[in-house]
Amino acid sequence: MTREQAQARAAQLNAEHPERASHHWIARHGAEGWTVARIALPEGLAREPMTSTTEARPRPPTADDPRPVAHRNIGGPYAV
C-alpha cells in the first residue's frame, strides 16, 4: 500500500466507520510499508455526532450607570 492509498483509506474510515466517534484512523509507515492504524480516543476526546447549531440571541442593551451624577466618569483628581 502506498502512502496516498493509506491516507485515502484512513480518511474513508474516519468518515464512514461505525466506530468513528470513539476511534481515529491514521496512515502509518512500518516495516512492511504503509498501513492504516486505529487509535482509540480517550473518553473526554470522543467525537460526538454532528448536531444542529444554536444561534446566539442578540445582547440586551446596556443599563444606565446607577451611580449618582457627581460620581460618574469624573476622571480622577487631575480632570479639568
Beta strands, then each sheet from edge to edge (+ up, - down):
strand 1: 23-30
strand 2: 33-40
sheet 1: 1+ 2-
end
